[in-house]
Amino acid sequence: MSKEFEIVREFEVDATPGEVWEAITHGTGGYLWPMQPPEPRVGGTAAFGSTVTAYDPPHHLVTRSEDVGFPTQSANQLEHVIEERDGGRRAWVRYVHSGIFTDDWDNQYDGASRHTDFYLHTLREYLTHFAPRPVSFAQLNGPEASQAPDAFTAVGRALGLPDDVAEGAKASVRGPGGRALDAVVDYRDPYFIGLRTDDALVRFFGRNHWGAPVGISIHDFAPDADAEANETDWQDWLNGVFSQS
């Protein structure tokens, strides 16, 4: 049964409205994934075949699609409202994700809502620590075994993170090839883990909670970053976590 949904978040960030606008329109690989920038006009095209319905840089952007291409969703709209704070040194952002889920509404809404919190947190991490550095982006998914109910718990343990590690804590985690990575645990809950190193944001997605494989994205800002190598190394690491499953 089709039903509308709306996910609303508001936050402040240590960035100018122009920096936030740049991130959501051209710097998406720094915190989300690379995608087509919106055409700078009402009626222009945007990512995934959507249409720009409001365009007022750096304050208001709305994109909408009536043909999402997903079997569980028939409409999708993203709205960003950005205002300056502290004389323009900070920005206040209102983010609204709305549309229509056509099936499995509770599960779809829960997943979208929790992903929203993680993505917007990563946006703030990017703006605070890395923007406007160029990014090398990679993403990957785990094997079928990573869909198990306890799969994301196994990921945290493979990293060497105690179950009670606090957000903001510094940690030495076990990365690809057994290498130690010094990182800040910038996000941690039963569904997601965020690690911030000196040169990268590494994000772990417990999508097994919604019937999909565990995922990883790597946003690497090092001058010599190699997206292909990052994908290969972390894919091998993630496959290894579940090789005995």
C-alpha positions in Angstrom: 0.0 0.0 0.0 1.4 3.4 -1.0 2.0 5.9 1.7 3.7 9.3 1.9 6.7 9.9 4.1 8.7 12.9 5.4 12.0 12.9 7.2 13.0 16.3 8.6 16.4 17.3 10.2 17.8 20.6 11.3 21.4 21.3 12.3 24.2 23.9 12.5 27.7 23.4 11.1 30.9 25.4 11.2 30.8 26.3 7.5 29.5 29.2 5.5 26.2 28.8 3.5 28.3 28.9 0.3 30.5 26.0 1.6 27.4 24.0 2.4 25.9 24.7 -1.0 29.1 23.6 -2.7 29.0 20.4 -0.8 25.4 19.5 -1.6 25.7 20.4 -5.2 29.2 19.6 -6.3 31.1 18.0 -3.4 28.8 15.1 -2.8 31.6 12.6 -3.1 33.1 14.1 0.0 30.3 12.8 2.2 27.7 10.9 0.2 28.7 9.6 -3.3 29.6 11.4 -6.6 26.5 12.3 -8.5 25.3 14.6 -11.2 25.2 18.2 -10.1 21.8 19.9 -10.4 21.5 22.1 -13.5 21.5 25.6 -12.1 17.9 26.6 -12.9 14.3 25.7 -12.0 13.3 22.9 -14.4 16.9 21.7 -14.8 17.9 18.1 -14.5 19.6 16.7 -11.4 20.8 13.3 -10.1 18.9 10.1 -10.9 16.7 11.8 -13.4 15.2 14.2 -10.9 14.1 17.8 -11.7 15.1 21.0 -10.0 12.0 22.7 -8.6 13.7 25.4 -6.5 17.1 26.9 -7.0 18.3 29.9 -5.0 22.0 29.6 -4.2 23.2 29.3 -1.5 19.9 29.2 0.3 17.3 26.9 -1.2 17.5 23.8 -3.3 14.7 21.3 -4.1 14.9 18.3 -6.5 12.0 15.9 -7.2 11.5 12.7 -9.1 8.2 11.0 -9.9 10.0 8.0 -11.5 12.4 6.8 -8.8 13.1 3.5 -10.4 12.9 1.5 -7.1 10.2 -1.1 -6.6 9.3 0.2 -3.1 9.2 4.0 -4.0 7.2 6.0 -6.5 8.2 9.6 -5.7 11.3 11.2 -4.1 12.0 14.8 -3.1 15.0 16.4 -1.4 15.0 19.9 0.0 17.8 21.9 1.5 17.2 25.3 3.2 20.4 27.0 4.3 20.7 30.2 6.4 23.7 32.0 7.8 24.5 32.2 11.5 27.2 34.2 13.4 27.6 36.7 10.6 28.0 34.1 8.0 30.7 32.1 9.7 28.3 29.2 10.5 25.3 27.8 8.7 21.9 26.5 9.8 20.5 23.7 7.5 17.0 22.3 7.3 16.9 19.0 5.3 13.6 17.4 4.2 13.4 14.1 2.5 9.9 13.2 1.4 8.1 11.1 -1.1 6.0 7.9 -1.4 6.9 4.4 -0.4 4.8 1.9 -2.2 5.6 -1.3 -0.1 7.2 -2.4 3.2 6.7 1.1 4.5 7.9 0.7 8.1 11.1 -1.0 7.1 11.8 1.5 4.3 11.1 4.5 6.6 13.3 3.1 9.4 16.2 2.6 7.0 15.8 6.0 5.3 15.5 7.8 8.6 18.6 6.2 10.2 20.7 6.6 7.0 19.7 10.3 6.9 21.2 10.8 10.4 24.4 9.1 9.3 24.7 10.9 6.0 24.1 14.3 7.5 26.6 13.6 10.2 29.2 12.7 7.5 28.4 16.0 5.7 29.2 17.9 8.9 32.5 15.9 9.3 33.4 16.7 5.7 32.7 20.4 6.0 34.5 20.6 9.4 37.6 18.6 8.6 38.2 18.2 4.9 36.3 20.6 2.6 37.2 21.7 0.0 39.9 19.1 -0.5 39.5 16.9 -3.6 38.2 13.4 -2.8 38.8 9.9 -4.1 35.7 7.9 -3.5 35.1 4.1 -3.3 32.2 2.0 -2.1 31.6 -1.7 -1.8 29.3 -4.3 -0.4 29.9 -7.5 1.6 29.1 -11.0 0.6 25.7 -12.7 1.1 26.8 -13.8 4.6 26.9 -10.1 5.6 23.1 -10.0 5.6 23.0 -12.1 8.8 21.3 -10.5 11.8 24.6 -10.3 13.7 26.7 -9.3 10.7 27.4 -5.7 11.8 28.5 -6.9 15.3 31.1 -9.0 13.5 32.3 -5.9 11.6 32.9 -3.9 14.8 34.8 -6.8 16.3 36.9 -7.2 13.2 37.9 -3.6 13.5 38.9 -4.2 17.1 36.3 -1.7 18.5 35.0 -2.4 22.0 31.2 -2.7 22.1 31.1 0.3 24.4 33.5 2.6 22.5 32.2 6.2 22.7 31.8 8.6 19.9 34.8 10.9 19.7 37.1 8.3 21.1 40.5 7.7 19.5 41.2 4.2 18.4 43.7 2.0 16.6 41.6 -0.2 14.4 42.5 -3.3 12.3 42.2 -2.3 8.7 43.0 -4.1 5.4 46.0 -6.5 5.6 45.9 -6.3 9.4 47.3 -2.7 9.2 46.7 -0.5 12.2 44.7 2.7 11.4 44.7 5.5 13.9 41.2 7.0 13.8 38.6 8.9 15.7 35.3 7.0 16.1 33.1 9.9 15.0 29.9 7.8 14.8 28.8 4.6 16.5 25.5 3.0 16.9 24.1 -0.5 16.2 23.6 0.4 12.6 26.6 2.5 11.5 30.3 3.1 12.3 32.1 6.2 11.2 35.9 6.5 11.3 37.9 9.7 10.7 41.6 9.5 10.0 43.9 12.4 9.1 43.1 11.9 5.4 39.8 10.0 5.1 36.3 9.3 6.2 35.6 5.5 6.3 31.9 4.7 6.8 30.4 1.3 7.6 26.8 0.6 6.9 24.9 -2.2 8.8 22.4 -2.6 6.1 21.9 -6.2 7.2 19.3 -4.7 9.6 17.1 -4.0 6.5 17.8 -7.2 4.5 20.8 -6.0 2.5 24.6 -6.7 2.7 26.9 -4.7 4.9 28.4 -1.8 3.0 31.5 0.4 3.2 32.4 3.8 1.6 35.8 5.4 1.7 36.2 9.1 1.2 39.9 9.6 0.8 41.3 13.1 0.7 45.0 12.2 0.6 46.9 13.7 -2.4 47.9 10.2 -3.6 44.6 8.6 -2.9 43.8 5.5 -5.1 40.1 4.7 -5.2 40.6 1.4 -6.9 43.2 0.2 -4.4 40.9 1.4 -1.5 38.0 -0.6 -2.9 40.1 -3.7 -3.5 41.7 -3.6 0.0 38.5 -3.0 1.9 36.6 -5.6 -0.2 39.2 -8.2 0.7 38.9 -7.1 4.4 35.1 -7.3 4.4 35.1 -10.6 2.6 37.5 -11.9 5.2 35.2 -10.9 8.0 32.6 -13.3 6.7 34.9 -16.0 5.1 34.1 -18.4 8.0 30.3 -17.7 7.9 
